[in-house]
């Protein structure tokens, strides 16, 4: 979660600098970003729908990656 928060904060800072300098952002238009969000949500919805149709539980679980396990040791 921390890398996502850092990415958001840095993006907001850069966006603020672009606004102060009156520079047009090279980011795609908002409609394209919303479309990408829809793609990501749809990608996550398919496995959940499959589990529901198969009568399996849809409980989410988070497993730490190998790199985070190494950091703890």
CORRA-V497178 format. One record per backbone hydrogen bond with DSSP energy under -0.5 kcal/mol. CO is the residue of the C=O (numbers start at 1). NH is the residue of the N-H. E is the energy in kcal/mol with one decimal. If there is no record, write none. Layout:
[[CO,NH,E] [CO,NH,E]]
This chain:
[[1,5,-2.0] [2,6,-2.6] [3,7,-2.4] [4,8,-2.3] [5,9,-2.5] [6,10,-2.7] [7,11,-2.4] [8,12,-2.4] [9,13,-2.3] [10,14,-2.7] [11,15,-2.6] [12,16,-2.3] [13,17,-2.2] [14,18,-2.6] [15,19,-2.2] [16,20,-2.3] [17,21,-2.4] [18,22,-0.6] [18,23,-2.5] [19,22,-0.7] [29,32,-0.9] [29,33,-1.6] [30,34,-2.4] [31,35,-1.8] [32,36,-2.1] [33,37,-2.0] [34,38,-2.1] [35,39,-2.0] [36,40,-2.3] [37,41,-2.5] [38,42,-2.6] [39,43,-2.3] [40,44,-1.5] [41,45,-1.7] [42,46,-1.5] [43,47,-0.7] [44,48,-1.0] [45,49,-2.7] [46,50,-2.4] [47,51,-2.1] [48,52,-2.3] [49,53,-2.5] [50,54,-1.7] [51,56,-2.6] [52,55,-1.0] [61,63,-0.5] [65,69,-1.6] [66,70,-1.9] [67,71,-1.6] [68,72,-1.2] [69,73,-1.0]]
